[in-house]
Amino acid sequence: MVKAALAGAQARVRAGSVTPDDVVDAALAALPTGMTDVINATGVVLHTNLGRAPLAPEAVDAVVRAASGYVDVELDLTTGRRARRGRTVEDALGAAVPRAEAAIVVNNGAAALVLAALAATRGGPLAISRGELVEIGDGFRLTSILGAAGVALHEVGATNRTTLADYREAVAAGVTAVLKVHPSNFTVAGFTSSVGVQQLAGLGVPVVVDLGSGLLAADPSLPDEPDATTTLAYGASVVTFSGDKLLGGPQAGIALGSESLVESMRRHPLARAFRADKMTLAALGATLAAATTPVARMLNAKDLEPRAGTLAAGIPGAEAVATTSPVGGGSGPGVEMPSWAVALPEQLAAPLRTGTPAVVGRVHHGRLLLDLRTVPPERDAELAAAVRAAQEH
């Protein structure tokens, strides 16, 4: 399949209909990954079904050039002895969040939470508010995940209101740790109350905080999103979050906090099942070192209106319209960022999804919106060509 695509592209180069770059693009598109390149025009920055965070060029380069062959992932080249997996990435995380005494990287956010809960409880029950018993997607619930790992949950409070007294009663009843979960994909309003990390830290038991979204430090553009630095300063024993959300890296689970708790996580038997591979570690390390990420650029995009106008002017029947974009991916619940889109007839949704490249937009009030917040500017011409091809389909 790759050879056929390459041969076809080479023939078109010789005919002068395409550039040499198209040869490379054709070969890459035909690689047997089982996945299709998609232009995300939904406006959802962290779209779980589309792979969440697109990687920074530095991360892609690290995977392809640095981690695709033999690397010292678990070898100290100075001593010749076995070394801690992920040590350089974990040191970089510690430097980015000085409040953390230690760090560990595993294969996803749920794994980080499971290990943190097991280390903090030491076999005892874990207190959690009933208002934080979340379902994280595809039918998976927090209770089921922790229960399957052998963590006994002690539910406190009510769906809408939990007080410090509820947690105190649980500790008096033998709870050995407390879990606080950020409701990252929903909001609860009205007659509500919850207990902050600062108050929970005074209970005398470890406090595990599942942040989910991955902010390392406070971000003025997302003022209500909790971050690792502040949460640890408030007294959390350990915080967990995903690497492929606001951090803008690969899928990974990250835990930061108490050295003793993180070391207990590292030595737990399940850590072997949850460990991150060399590709993930390379991409995460490069993400931390990068000046910016595609996610950061999308969240702060400012040129959307003129881009939408230019694109709409070159597409028959298209209109540039103002819209709003969500953060997505269990981040920034309720946040709607002003954005601009190209509006088209709803009937174009299917041919665009099944075209080359695949273009995924969102249908709203009978129109297909191609939200430019999540489309890299360098793909605007490709997007316009794909729309015109779908119109001729």
Phi, psi and omega in degrees: 000317179294317181297320180295316179296319180295317180297319179295319180293321179297321179297321180289328175296315180297328179281351179082012183271344179220169179265164177303330179300330180294334177298312180296314181301318181295318180294317179295320181296333183266001179299141186282061179273341185080003180239152182248136175297131184234135166272114182277103178248024179281337187086351178276109187297313180252077184274107185303318182289346178250016174094012181055234191287126169288142185283149173291152178305324179298322180290319178299316180296322180295319180293312185288314188270320188267323190253359184281344177247207177287136178219163182276052185297327178223034181226130173273109184293338180286313183266340184079010182255165178299141181234167182291128178296136176076015188298319183290323178292317180295324175295322179294322177295319177297323178291325180286332179231082184300338179295338182278129177283331182205166181217154174216143178243128176235192192277340173197173185296322180296322179296318178299318180294317179300311180297320179296318180295318179295319181291320184287322185278333181052041178091352180268180180284155182243123179278137176212141179290142177297336177283357182241017177276075192275158167256127189264000178128150179057028176084000181275128181247149182303318181299319182291318182295311181291322178298318179296333179275357178092014178272125178273120182266138176244103184283138179231157175072197180238174182303319185257344184218125174226137184243166177297327178299325178299317180291321179300318178297322180294318178295320178297331181275359175113007177296136184257352177199163179237139176245128174244126183247125176288123178286078194281350179235020175198165175232149176240125183234163178106225183278084187228159170201148177215172184246130182281166182298322181302319178289319181296328182296342180271005183279346178088008176232158179301144179243116177261129181240119176269102181281327177080301195276334172095021173288127178279325179219164183302140180237117181302334180285344177229069189296337182264001181272122180292150181233161185295316183300310181293318182296319176292323177297329179286349176115008177297141178284322179205143175240146178233149178195173182264150180275341186258025176250240185294338176294333176079022182251202179280168174300124180195156172250131184236134174234133180231141176155218184303133180299320182293319180291317180296321178294324175296321176297317183297325184267357179291142180305326181289344179300329178294321180288335186259002190294151180276147180273173184295327180296315179297315181297319179295315181294320180293317179299318180291326177297316180296330181272345184290150179292326178203178180226161174304323179298314179299319180294320180293318180296332184248017182299135183239349188257026189289321183297309179296325177297316180297319179297317180295315180296314181299324181295335182261006182237121180303130176078004182272156179220137174277126184227148174282144179208191175227151181238136173272160177288311177081180175061030182069038179221145177055054181301130179085353180281125177237112183270133177301136183212179177226144183223163171261121182266134182223168175299142182302329184297344181279352184301311183293310179297330176289320179296326185260007180274185177232112000287159175290134178239123180247116175249201176225142179268127183219120179051046174079007178233151174269122178255127173255096186281122186280353179302324184258011176255118177300137181306327182290352178254008181300314181296321178294321178296315180299318179297321179295321178294314180297323177295320180293324178295330181273352185296000000 
